[in-house]
């Protein structure tokens, strides 16, 4: 079953007068690439959060944002007045005279100028945050599953289109060889004497050179294998990518051996569908 690497999940809840929101979103990537932004009070737990996300998300370019919003009227912020004043004095020494308000704007951005009155993270809040993270991941997984179902339908449709084009080649194969024979015979007629044995040897050579039976068999097998892996295996994106490369090799060989305008058209159509498959496969987990 296919899962998409594109996903989104959000959860929120209220804990002791604080509204906590967890957002998780991802796009396709060759590996697991996590960007996590969390409030300072949760920094000590960042490693544990990263591990949970790594185990569940597996692959993709992932953004995880945790936000805290105070719901109480009372301020949860503590301004270190003495430190802010000291910052302002030092800034004046460096920059010279200027409006105090400008120095204040710079001073409040300095380390430890502003802090929370409740910086200590207790176990109950940590458990609550993990529950929110798990809820967001569940929604994220559901999003990936729904996107994966749509992606699977598209991939199945394009694989079938390549298979249909492959079946349409058959009527042109005998016509193609007859045309080669006739063209070669006309060339030989320009000479006074024709060696029939040599003629049939040349035709055997061209028949072998232009034979596409093996390519058709291998391409059919690759298409079948792609569908099997897509349906039966999980986290199959990389494997499907490798199979699509093999499909491309067989289609290219068919094109080089085609020697017929209608077969070339079918090969171009197959290449077009294959490019869609490769593009879609990049988004498969």
BAFI-3210 file (N, C-alpha, C; in Angstrom, 3 decimals, decimal comma, padded with zeros to 6 digits):
// residues 285
n [1|2|3|4|5|6|7|8|9|10|11|12|13|14|15|16|17|18|19|20|21|22|23|24|25|26|27|28|29|30|31|32|33|34|35|36|37|38|39|40|41|42|43|44|45|46|47|48|49|50|51|52|53|54|55|56|57|58|59|60|61|62|63|64|65|66|67|68|69|70|71|72|73|74|75|76|77|78|79|80|81|82|83|84|85|86|87|88|89|90|91|92|93|94|95|96|97|98|99|100|101|102|103|104|105|106|107|108|109|110|111|112|113|114|115|116|117|118|119|120|121|122|123|124|125|126|127|128|129|130|131|132|133|134|135|136|137|138|139|140|141|142|143|144|145|146|147|148|149|150|151|152|153|154|155|156|157|158|159|160|161|162|163|164|165|166|167|168|169|170|171|172|173|174|175|176|177|178|179|180|181|182|183|184|185|186|187|188|189|190|191|192|193|194|195|196|197|198|199|200|201|202|203|204|205|206|207|208|209|210|211|212|213|214|215|216|217|218|219|220|221|222|223|224|225|226|227|228|229|230|231|232|233|234|235|236|237|238|239|240|241|242|243|244|245|246|247|248|249|250|251|252|253|254|255|256|257|258|259|260|261|262|263|264|265|266|267|268|269|270|271|272|273|274|275|276|277|278|279|280|281|282|283|284|285]
n.u [000,840|000,471|001,875|001,778|004,455|003,819|002,230|000,023|-000,710|-002,520|-002,851|-004,392|-004,625|-005,610|-003,727|-003,420|-004,117|-002,789|-002,738|-001,805|-000,369|000,271|001,832|002,400|004,001|004,877|007,011|008,189|011,309|014,634|015,571|015,192|014,462|014,393|012,925|012,527|010,673|010,339|009,013|011,116|010,846|010,448|012,779|014,586|013,451|013,658|015,231|013,931|011,477|012,266|013,096|010,681|009,301|011,009|010,790|008,117|007,546|009,497|010,461|011,085|010,811|010,435|008,497|008,027|006,122|005,684|003,554|002,840|000,239|-000,810|-003,722|-004,633|-005,481|-003,593|-000,196|002,255|004,833|008,102|010,027|013,338|014,262|016,607|018,626|017,849|018,117|020,880|021,749|020,837|022,398|024,954|024,632|024,231|026,743|028,177|026,818|026,345|024,573|021,029|017,466|015,876|013,960|014,658|016,959|015,792|014,218|016,204|017,455|015,567|015,657|017,884|019,741|018,031|016,665|013,910|011,748|009,886|007,591|007,191|009,181|009,975|009,448|006,981|006,165|003,495|002,720|004,501|003,657|001,127|001,858|003,109|000,915|-000,538|001,270|001,247|-001,408|-001,411|000,348|-001,144|-003,254|-001,682|-000,661|-003,063|-003,663|-001,538|-002,168|-004,593|-003,767|-001,974|-003,643|-004,878|-002,622|-001,822|-003,861|-003,387|-000,813|-001,323|-003,030|-001,322|000,624|-000,979|-001,569|000,904|001,176|-000,974|-000,124|002,065|000,834|-000,335|001,716|002,166|000,656|002,174|004,617|005,110|004,537|006,524|008,871|008,355|008,508|011,202|012,347|011,380|012,531|015,229|015,362|014,779|017,025|018,940|018,122|019,198|021,546|023,208|023,493|022,160|022,790|021,060|021,371|023,032|021,270|019,228|020,735|021,400|018,855|018,197|020,012|019,115|016,581|017,130|018,485|016,533|014,619|012,231|011,182|012,251|012,572|009,915|008,885|010,425|009,706|006,972|007,117|008,391|006,453|004,385|005,637|006,055|003,413|002,800|004,617|003,803|001,236|001,494|003,709|004,964|006,206|007,556|008,688|011,393|012,069|010,173|011,066|013,487|012,507|011,063|013,154|014,230|012,070|012,205|014,608|013,974|011,946|013,394|015,131|013,289|012,517|014,906|015,104|012,861|012,253|010,015|007,393|004,895|005,332|007,306|005,818|004,173|006,124|006,994|004,678|004,661|006,992|006,219|004,186|005,763|007,438|005,605|005,054|007,572|007,789|005,614|006,327|008,392|007,132|006,303|006,275]
n.v [-001,196|002,243|005,143|008,639|011,038|013,596|015,339|016,395|017,437|018,502|019,372|020,513|021,820|022,682|023,493|024,137|026,928|027,532|027,524|025,014|024,248|021,930|021,509|019,573|019,051|017,836|017,387|015,861|014,091|012,741|011,620|011,601|014,681|016,915|019,815|021,497|023,557|024,784|026,051|027,645|026,458|023,790|022,818|021,044|018,629|018,192|016,306|013,862|014,334|014,580|011,955|010,524|011,624|010,884|008,070|007,722|009,275|008,660|009,294|012,207|015,803|017,495|019,632|020,679|022,377|023,817|025,644|028,017|029,635|032,019|031,961|033,293|036,354|037,512|038,370|036,171|036,723|037,676|040,498|041,334|043,929|045,257|044,062|044,768|047,565|047,710|046,624|048,661|050,860|049,992|049,754|052,417|053,419|052,272|053,030|055,730|058,871|058,720|058,008|056,732|054,784|053,326|052,038|050,502|048,723|047,189|046,172|044,483|042,291|040,972|038,218|036,597|038,851|038,914|036,592|033,574|033,207|030,707|028,701|026,115|022,853|020,604|017,116|016,436|018,335|017,664|015,057|015,729|017,242|015,268|013,642|015,378|015,573|012,918|012,779|014,682|013,381|011,112|012,237|013,273|010,890|009,824|011,730|011,310|008,730|009,038|010,766|009,000|007,005|008,349|008,869|006,273|005,401|007,084|006,238|003,552|003,907|005,088|003,092|001,122|002,418|002,429|-000,317|-000,837|000,561|-000,986|-003,371|-002,496|-002,390|-004,823|-005,378|-003,923|-005,090|-007,272|-005,959|-004,076|-005,669|-006,726|-004,408|-003,797|-005,980|-005,546|-003,085|-003,730|-005,631|-004,117|-002,541|-004,455|-005,207|-003,418|-004,386|-006,640|-009,352|-011,376|-012,726|-015,109|-016,587|-014,939|-012,842|-013,868|-014,351|-011,758|-010,804|-012,391|-011,405|-008,718|-009,247|-010,381|-008,244|-006,272|-007,449|-007,367|-008,909|-009,882|-007,490|-006,680|-008,716|-008,389|-005,768|-006,085|-007,746|-006,006|-003,994|-005,440|-006,204|-003,723|-002,967|-004,998|-004,524|-001,959|-002,394|-004,428|-003,989|-001,934|001,422|001,807|003,510|004,049|001,592|001,370|003,462|002,425|000,321|001,739|002,907|000,666|000,044|002,244|001,747|-000,457|000,619|002,581|000,940|-000,355|001,838|002,410|000,189|000,276|001,230|001,954|004,121|004,228|002,607|004,104|006,331|005,186|004,496|007,032|007,891|006,060|006,858|009,370|008,749|007,323|009,322|010,727|008,783|008,529|011,062|011,066|008,936|009,944|011,123|009,100|007,357]
n.w [000,000|-000,762|000,715|000,912|000,833|001,379|003,908|006,613|009,901|012,764|016,184|019,208|022,538|025,945|028,746|032,057|031,797|029,458|025,961|023,865|020,794|018,217|015,187|012,302|009,272|006,002|003,102|000,023|000,135|-000,158|002,146|005,776|006,913|009,318|010,630|013,514|015,634|018,775|021,895|024,385|026,889|026,375|025,358|026,581|026,090|023,443|022,009|022,582|021,378|018,718|018,231|018,424|016,240|014,150|014,215|013,487|011,184|009,256|006,508|004,505|004,052|006,853|008,893|012,176|014,431|017,588|019,563|022,142|023,828|026,072|028,055|030,215|031,897|033,483|033,239|032,006|031,840|032,700|033,190|033,293|034,867|035,815|034,304|031,699|031,844|032,194|029,775|028,059|028,872|028,136|025,400|024,708|025,208|023,153|020,797|021,050|021,590|021,468|020,870|023,791|023,470|021,199|022,073|024,024|022,531|021,365|023,630|024,897|023,303|023,962|025,527|028,229|028,994|028,896|030,337|031,107|033,793|034,617|033,898|034,425|033,418|034,105|034,845|034,228|032,313|030,264|029,622|028,669|026,416|024,846|024,284|022,667|020,558|019,596|018,781|016,722|014,983|014,333|012,848|010,847|009,695|008,696|006,764|005,008|004,202|002,802|000,733|-000,394|-001,451|-003,558|-005,070|-005,685|-007,388|-009,591|-010,377|-011,009|-013,157|-015,066|-015,398|-016,570|-018,966|-020,249|-020,588|-022,318|-024,599|-025,216|-026,022|-028,350|-030,139|-031,411|-033,944|-035,789|-036,018|-037,872|-040,253|-040,206|-040,577|-043,103|-044,590|-044,318|-045,653|-048,265|-048,894|-048,798|-050,793|-053,069|-053,173|-053,800|-056,312|-058,008|-058,769|-061,079|-060,551|-058,000|-054,926|-053,514|-051,179|-049,663|-049,407|-047,755|-045,510|-044,752|-044,187|-042,020|-040,214|-039,910|-038,934|-036,450|-035,284|-035,139|-033,611|-031,022|-029,076|-026,612|-025,177|-024,937|-023,329|-020,974|-020,286|-019,805|-017,543|-015,722|-015,447|-014,290|-011,905|-010,718|-010,053|-008,229|-006,097|-005,394|-004,362|-002,410|-000,688|001,994|002,629|000,137|-001,709|-002,637|-003,790|-005,819|-007,363|-008,345|-009,925|-011,834|-013,221|-014,527|-016,166|-017,841|-019,209|-020,838|-022,445|-023,805|-025,293|-026,913|-028,448|-029,824|-031,453|-032,971|-035,734|-037,160|-037,869|-036,505|-034,291|-033,070|-032,314|-030,354|-028,516|-027,732|-026,419|-024,307|-022,990|-022,141|-020,291|-018,501|-017,468|-015,954|-014,064|-012,793|-011,665|-009,902|-008,291|-006,800|-004,676|-003,091|-000,054]
ca.u [000,000|001,256|001,679|002,411|005,376|003,158|001,302|-000,222|-001,492|-002,531|-003,604|-004,279|-005,275|-005,361|-003,120|-003,138|-004,207|-001,981|-003,177|-000,636|-000,684|001,325|001,647|003,392|003,777|006,039|007,091|009,049|012,754|015,288|015,842|014,438|015,028|013,467|013,083|011,625|010,672|009,583|009,313|012,308|010,545|010,454|014,064|015,227|012,791|013,713|015,776|012,885|010,475|012,876|013,088|009,293|009,000|011,823|010,232|006,788|007,491|010,407|011,143|010,450|011,254|009,394|008,473|007,208|006,049|004,909|003,293|002,141|-000,472|-001,376|-005,141|-004,928|-005,304|-002,341|000,959|003,138|006,154|008,919|011,044|014,463|014,451|018,003|019,419|017,478|018,765|022,319|021,921|020,628|023,567|026,075|024,339|024,463|028,186|028,665|026,163|026,246|023,253|019,909|016,229|015,896|013,063|015,394|017,831|014,925|013,838|017,348|017,773|014,636|015,978|019,096|019,515|017,530|015,975|012,514|011,615|008,594|007,556|007,066|010,065|010,145|008,496|006,661|005,855|002,120|002,690|005,234|002,750|000,084|002,468|003,313|-000,405|-000,842|002,158|000,728|-002,659|-001,039|000,942|-002,235|-003,894|-000,665|-000,664|-004,313|-003,499|-000,634|-002,862|-005,567|-002,976|-001,396|-004,679|-005,015|-001,372|-001,821|-004,757|-002,694|000,278|-001,941|-003,562|-000,212|001,209|-001,895|-001,438|002,124|000,877|-001,836|000,734|002,892|-000,010|-000,624|002,902|002,167|000,242|003,156|005,900|005,265|004,566|007,860|009,837|008,056|009,024|012,663|012,632|011,112|013,526|016,522|015,268|014,876|018,441|019,674|017,698|020,031|022,718|022,890|023,395|021,763|023,081|019,899|021,842|023,476|020,073|018,563|021,625|021,230|017,535|018,274|020,754|018,237|015,488|017,664|018,842|015,320|013,685|011,935|010,423|012,793|012,270|008,496|008,701|010,999|008,893|005,743|007,462|008,667|005,175|003,684|006,357|005,776|002,077|002,865|005,314|002,959|000,064|001,779|004,781|004,877|007,435|008,110|009,011|012,708|012,034|009,409|011,953|014,428|011,764|010,733|014,369|014,298|011,028|012,736|015,635|013,323|011,250|014,424|015,608|012,214|012,604|016,089|014,900|011,519|012,338|008,665|006,851|003,809|005,933|007,979|004,779|003,778|007,253|006,930|003,569|005,107|007,959|005,454|003,559|006,825|007,876|004,586|005,252|008,778|007,480|004,720|007,044|009,218|006,335|005,882|007,107]
ca.v [000,000|003,464|006,319|009,820|011,750|014,846|015,122|017,496|017,090|019,534|019,113|021,592|021,580|023,685|022,954|025,134|028,295|027,714|026,800|024,430|023,788|021,176|021,388|018,746|018,974|017,274|017,312|014,739|014,221|011,442|011,095|012,265|016,006|017,493|021,165|021,566|024,817|024,616|027,075|027,415|025,598|022,385|022,523|019,879|017,421|018,217|015,044|012,833|014,653|014,231|010,491|010,120|012,028|010,055|006,708|007,696|009,914|007,827|009,959|013,431|017,086|017,642|020,790|020,493|023,618|023,789|027,028|028,201|030,906|032,173|032,306|034,051|037,795|037,851|038,155|035,063|037,171|038,366|041,357|041,582|045,374|045,644|043,602|045,585|048,863|047,538|046,494|049,966|051,693|049,524|050,085|053,857|053,634|051,835|053,735|057,166|059,382|058,341|057,834|055,587|053,742|052,481|051,171|049,545|047,680|046,299|045,540|043,392|041,125|040,362|037,016|036,628|040,105|038,530|035,161|033,144|033,008|029,268|028,035|024,718|021,946|019,478|015,846|016,438|019,093|016,887|013,982|016,381|017,598|014,031|013,231|016,256|015,173|011,657|013,092|015,337|012,357|010,265|012,996|013,341|009,580|009,708|012,593|010,590|007,556|009,516|011,215|007,802|006,324|009,115|008,653|004,897|005,362|007,722|005,358|002,371|004,336|005,309|001,781|000,480|003,094|001,895|-001,700|-000,769|000,952|-002,155|-004,313|-001,912|-002,532|-006,119|-005,371|-003,257|-005,808|-007,993|-004,938|-003,474|-006,590|-006,793|-003,175|-003,936|-006,932|-004,926|-002,048|-004,370|-006,298|-003,071|-002,141|-005,533|-005,273|-002,516|-005,139|-007,644|-010,685|-011,363|-013,948|-015,364|-017,036|-013,746|-012,057|-014,427|-014,136|-010,357|-010,659|-013,010|-010,452|-007,601|-009,748|-010,515|-006,917|-005,504|-008,232|-006,704|-009,855|-009,903|-006,209|-006,685|-009,625|-007,762|-004,610|-006,618|-008,210|-004,837|-003,338|-006,295|-006,137|-002,397|-003,011|-005,887|-003,809|-000,819|-002,844|-005,364|-003,575|-000,609|002,237|001,215|004,559|003,881|000,387|001,718|004,297|001,544|-000,423|002,680|003,044|-000,516|000,226|003,227|001,120|-001,308|001,498|003,190|-000,073|-000,496|002,984|002,300|-000,914|000,385|001,235|002,063|005,399|004,036|002,091|005,249|007,138|004,469|004,615|008,395|007,907|005,321|007,698|010,437|008,159|006,961|010,543|010,993|007,783|008,898|012,266|010,674|008,021|010,762|011,500|007,887|007,104]
ca.w [000,000|-000,905|001,561|000,349|001,731|001,728|005,010|007,541|011,086|013,802|017,404|020,183|023,810|026,980|029,962|033,098|031,292|028,247|024,768|023,200|019,439|017,539|013,731|011,600|007,827|005,307|001,653|-000,348|000,284|-000,266|003,486|006,824|007,155|010,300|011,162|014,654|016,373|020,001|022,906|025,194|028,039|025,950|024,721|027,196|025,578|021,978|021,497|022,661|020,349|017,431|018,096|018,144|014,861|013,258|014,194|012,874|009,867|008,466|005,389|004,036|004,611|007,882|009,794|013,371|015,199|018,831|019,971|023,416|023,943|027,411|028,042|031,432|031,815|034,153|032,385|032,381|031,413|033,694|032,592|034,192|034,709|036,030|033,169|030,548|032,028|031,960|028,322|027,446|029,157|027,323|024,011|024,546|025,155|021,841|019,690|021,275|021,963|020,637|021,642|024,706|022,987|020,255|022,875|024,723|021,568|021,216|024,918|025,236|022,478|024,497|026,341|029,600|029,295|029,143|030,591|031,625|035,250|034,900|032,934|034,782|032,774|034,993|034,166|033,715|031,064|029,277|029,193|027,863|025,126|024,076|023,796|021,530|019,466|019,066|018,081|015,466|014,123|013,843|011,769|009,797|009,035|007,940|005,586|004,105|003,656|001,809|-000,414|-001,000|-002,234|-004,810|-005,803|-006,172|-008,549|-010,712|-010,807|-011,633|-014,453|-015,995|-015,703|-017,525|-020,260|-020,876|-020,984|-023,502|-025,730|-025,536|-026,770|-029,670|-031,007|-032,100|-035,367|-036,648|-036,046|-039,138|-041,303|-040,139|-041,174|-044,540|-045,192|-044,358|-046,737|-049,559|-049,116|-049,043|-052,097|-054,098|-053,269|-054,470|-057,721|-058,793|-059,217|-062,105|-059,955|-056,592|-054,176|-052,655|-049,858|-048,937|-049,108|-046,574|-044,372|-044,347|-043,573|-040,689|-039,374|-039,581|-038,100|-035,087|-034,785|-034,880|-032,793|-029,747|-028,248|-025,255|-024,531|-024,598|-022,187|-019,781|-019,935|-019,201|-016,195|-014,869|-015,167|-013,339|-010,617|-010,152|-009,446|-007,061|-005,007|-005,019|-003,611|-001,322|000,214|002,587|002,520|-001,073|-002,669|-003,260|-004,622|-007,014|-008,170|-009,052|-010,958|-012,922|-014,031|-015,393|-017,187|-018,788|-020,061|-021,846|-023,389|-024,655|-026,232|-027,903|-029,356|-030,697|-032,395|-033,554|-037,193|-037,711|-037,387|-035,538|-033,063|-032,449|-031,658|-029,134|-027,582|-027,188|-025,462|-023,126|-022,286|-021,494|-019,102|-017,561|-016,779|-014,928|-013,013|-012,046|-010,893|-008,821|-007,409|-005,894|-003,522|-002,388|001,147]
c.u [000,882|000,852|002,409|003,398|004,804|002,143|001,127|-001,070|-001,394|-003,353|-003,401|-005,060|-004,883|-004,835|-002,754|-003,059|-003,370|-002,577|-001,941|-001,076|000,524|000,953|002,775|003,037|005,042|005,863|008,077|010,522|013,358|015,515|014,935|015,136|014,057|013,879|012,055|011,789|009,750|009,930|010,500|012,050|010,563|011,797|014,730|014,653|012,879|014,209|014,716|011,810|010,997|012,833|011,693|008,937|009,758|011,232|008,906|006,784|008,339|011,167|010,358|011,095|010,152|009,595|007,536|007,273|005,171|004,778|002,510|001,510|-001,133|-002,824|-005,539|-004,728|-003,987|-001,171|001,820|004,592|006,841|010,010|012,119|014,886|015,920|018,869|019,125|018,143|020,261|022,612|021,819|021,841|024,757|025,872|024,565|025,951|028,741|028,119|026,094|024,828|022,196|018,659|016,288|015,035|013,763|016,316|017,006|014,533|014,976|017,620|016,863|014,876|017,211|018,771|019,075|016,884|014,508|012,460|010,218|008,682|007,491|007,884|010,235|009,049|008,228|006,224|004,470|002,024|003,404|004,371|001,659|000,612|002,671|001,989|-000,821|000,006|001,660|-000,564|-002,373|-000,449|-000,120|-002,966|-002,964|-000,630|-001,915|-004,258|-002,629|-001,332|-003,843|-004,852|-002,377|-002,381|-004,876|-003,797|-001,335|-002,714|-004,087|-001,590|-000,272|-002,438|-002,433|000,514|000,344|-001,792|-000,186|001,870|000,006|-001,043|001,593|002,103|-000,294|000,549|002,790|001,751|001,293|004,456|006,123|005,342|005,947|008,890|009,610|008,614|010,540|013,062|012,486|012,164|014,886|016,523|015,379|016,313|019,246|019,339|018,512|021,278|022,288|022,689|023,098|022,064|021,947|020,316|022,263|022,277|019,397|019,436|021,473|019,889|017,497|018,973|019,849|017,083|015,929|017,944|017,612|014,300|013,496|011,172|010,916|012,468|010,800|008,221|009,213|010,173|007,589|005,997|007,699|007,368|004,371|004,317|006,104|004,432|002,071|003,494|004,448|001,818|000,451|002,796|004,570|006,234|008,240|008,585|010,327|012,720|011,276|010,231|012,931|013,724|011,428|011,952|014,524|013,247|011,533|013,760|014,999|012,589|012,251|014,955|014,568|012,281|013,767|015,933|013,623|011,532|010,958|008,009|005,792|004,336|006,642|006,973|004,343|004,875|007,256|005,811|003,951|006,091|007,258|004,798|004,599|007,327|006,885|004,759|006,472|008,530|006,610|005,422|007,914|008,469|005,837|006,839|007,940]
c.v [001,255|004,500|007,480|010,416|013,106|014,581|016,367|016,996|018,190|019,062|020,276|021,247|022,646|022,989|024,108|026,556|028,567|026,879|026,330|023,869|023,084|021,042|020,544|018,738|018,450|017,353|016,200|015,093|012,827|010,800|011,808|013,574|016,785|018,902|021,326|022,896|024,682|025,728|026,665|026,436|024,107|021,941|021,270|018,568|017,312|016,888|013,943|013,073|014,296|012,725|009,981|010,434|011,175|008,661|006,638|008,216|009,172|008,584|011,191|014,663|017,560|018,922|020,479|021,774|023,406|025,230|027,055|029,581|030,974|032,628|033,138|035,544|038,235|037,511|037,030|035,410|037,937|039,156|041,649|043,049|045,780|045,262|044,429|046,960|048,780|047,392|047,858|050,882|051,304|049,854|051,568|054,160|053,305|052,725|055,239|057,583|058,968|058,168|056,578|054,433|052,791|051,521|050,104|048,405|046,686|045,513|044,356|042,154|040,378|039,152|037,339|037,952|039,843|037,025|034,859|032,940|031,529|028,483|026,553|023,876|020,771|018,257|015,835|017,188|018,352|015,748|014,550|016,725|016,366|013,526|014,077|015,888|013,890|011,881|013,746|014,332|011,418|010,948|013,106|012,033|009,391|010,536|011,888|009,402|007,958|009,983|010,025|007,043|007,017|008,869|007,261|004,747|005,955|006,827|004,133|002,721|004,492|004,012|001,059|001,107|002,621|000,479|-001,731|-000,386|-000,223|-003,167|-003,806|-002,037|-003,761|-006,052|-004,781|-004,043|-006,524|-007,015|-004,318|-004,359|-006,734|-005,569|-003,228|-004,866|-006,266|-003,858|-002,649|-005,048|-005,279|-002,617|-003,173|-005,612|-004,347|-003,218|-006,234|-009,021|-010,553|-012,719|-014,167|-015,785|-015,848|-012,882|-012,554|-014,322|-012,713|-010,152|-011,277|-012,076|-009,296|-008,030|-009,861|-009,144|-006,118|-006,235|-007,571|-007,628|-009,841|-008,621|-006,161|-007,559|-008,973|-006,564|-005,041|-007,072|-007,037|-004,118|-004,122|-006,201|-004,790|-002,406|-003,877|-005,182|-002,663|-001,241|-003,594|-004,862|-002,163|000,084|001,810|002,236|004,360|002,674|000,654|002,604|003,470|000,789|000,493|002,947|001,877|-000,444|001,185|002,627|000,296|-000,457|002,155|002,201|-000,338|000,628|002,884|001,199|-000,766|000,302|001,272|003,292|005,202|003,484|003,219|006,146|006,502|004,552|005,995|008,504|007,184|006,142|008,822|009,928|007,782|008,177|010,920|010,036|008,146|010,091|011,927|009,783|008,777|011,131|010,296|007,619|005,847]
c.w [000,000|000,144|000,903|001,353|002,128|002,831|005,858|008,702|012,126|014,995|018,351|021,434|024,821|028,222|030,900|032,535|030,057|027,114|024,012|021,850|018,838|016,063|013,146|010,116|007,156|003,795|001,305|-000,218|000,207|001,100|004,489|007,175|008,032|010,701|012,277|015,372|017,579|020,982|023,788|026,334|027,676|025,372|025,293|026,672|024,057|021,401|021,493|021,607|018,961|017,188|017,754|016,691|013,852|013,111|013,442|011,443|008,842|007,376|004,962|004,650|005,557|008,685|010,953|014,196|016,430|019,312|021,282|023,429|025,319|027,314|029,252|031,182|032,437|033,242|032,917|032,062|032,536|032,978|033,631|034,020|034,817|034,826|031,923|030,630|031,740|030,467|027,643|027,654|028,281|025,845|023,730|024,422|023,759|020,724|019,867|021,632|020,951|021,483|022,519|024,193|022,017|020,997|023,600|023,788|021,362|022,491|025,225|024,379|023,006|025,370|027,762|029,977|029,631|029,311|031,106|033,127|035,603|033,897|033,218|034,144|033,706|034,183|033,546|032,389|029,948|028,730|028,285|026,473|024,252|023,509|022,590|020,315|018,804|018,285|016,737|014,482|013,550|012,688|010,560|008,996|008,180|006,660|004,552|003,441|002,558|000,548|-001,159|-001,869|-003,587|-005,704|-006,420|-007,401|-009,784|-011,269|-011,542|-013,035|-015,481|-016,359|-016,739|-018,914|-020,994|-021,382|-022,241|-024,747|-026,186|-026,360|-028,190|-030,643|-031,902|-033,571|-036,313|-036,814|-037,383|-040,304|-041,383|-040,832|-042,677|-045,261|-045,320|-045,508|-048,104|-049,881|-049,475|-050,412|-053,245|-054,274|-054,026|-055,958|-058,617|-059,330|-060,197|-061,503|-058,461|-055,985|-053,172|-051,246|-049,015|-048,534|-047,838|-045,315|-043,831|-043,650|-042,177|-039,704|-038,944|-038,684|-036,642|-034,476|-034,377|-034,012|-031,424|-028,789|-026,797|-024,501|-024,098|-023,380|-020,904|-019,326|-019,272|-017,769|-015,247|-014,491|-014,131|-011,948|-009,931|-009,411|-008,187|-005,866|-004,489|-004,102|-002,341|-000,303|000,740|002,509|001,288|-002,101|-003,396|-004,200|-005,917|-007,943|-008,979|-010,190|-012,130|-013,807|-015,000|-016,503|-018,268|-019,728|-021,173|-022,885|-024,342|-025,690|-027,318|-028,927|-030,318|-031,741|-033,225|-035,086|-037,854|-037,073|-036,306|-034,206|-032,317|-031,717|-030,341|-028,078|-026,932|-026,147|-024,171|-022,302|-021,529|-020,212|-018,053|-016,799|-015,685|-013,749|-012,152|-011,137|-009,694|-007,812|-006,407|-004,616|-002,731|-001,220|000,961]
res [x|x|x|x|x|x|x|x|x|x|x|x|x|x|x|x|x|x|x|x|x|x|x|x|x|x|x|x|x|x|x|x|x|x|x|x|x|x|x|x|x|x|x|x|x|x|x|x|x|x|x|x|x|x|x|x|x|x|x|x|x|x|x|x|x|x|x|x|x|x|x|x|x|x|x|x|x|x|x|x|x|x|x|x|x|x|x|x|x|x|x|x|x|x|x|x|x|x|x|x|x|x|x|x|x|x|x|x|x|x|x|x|x|x|x|x|x|x|x|x|x|x|x|x|x|x|x|x|x|x|x|x|x|x|x|x|x|x|x|x|x|x|x|x|x|x|x|x|x|x|x|x|x|x|x|x|x|x|x|x|x|x|x|x|x|x|x|x|x|x|x|x|x|x|x|x|x|x|x|x|x|x|x|x|x|x|x|x|x|x|x|x|x|x|x|x|x|x|x|x|x|x|x|x|x|x|x|x|x|x|x|x|x|x|x|x|x|x|x|x|x|x|x|x|x|x|x|x|x|x|x|x|x|x|x|x|x|x|x|x|x|x|x|x|x|x|x|x|x|x|x|x|x|x|x|x|x|x|x|x|x|x|x|x|x|x|x|x|x|x|x|x|x|x|x|x|x|x|x|x|x|x|x|x|x]
***
